[in-house]
Amino acid sequence: MRLCIFEDRGVETLAPLIAARPAFTLRCGALTLAEKISYRIPRASVSFHVREYLSRLVREENRDIPVNRSDAGETWLVNGRVIADAELASFIRKNAGSYS
């Protein structure tokens, strides 16, 4: 299963916290929002889609994670502003593979 953690226009509501970093790098407790998503769906391969001016920085900080690149196949898009919980993980696991 693939997950693409992306930013939408809603990141503007988080200014100035996200001016120089993606929204999913914000911490909520001990983990970042991206780490919470990955924790809930541990076997998924993850990619990021960020604002273009941040793409180089995000690539340098996450060398093993594709940035602003689409791979073929089923990919679940997860908003980087979401605080992932068990309900989200359950929904994705239950429905993965059922959409064409």
Number of C-alpha atoms within 10 A of each C-alpha: 15 18 19 23 23 21 20 13 7 12 19 13 9 12 11 10 13 15 12 11 17 23 26 25 16 18 13 12 8 8 13 17 23 25 19 20 26 18 15 16 21 12 10 16 14 22 22 25 22 21 16 11 10 15 17 14 14 22 15 11 10 13 9 10 15 17 24 18 10 12 11 6 8 14 18 15 16 18 21 26 20 15 15 20 12 10 10 16 16 13 10 15 12 10 9 15 11 7 6 5
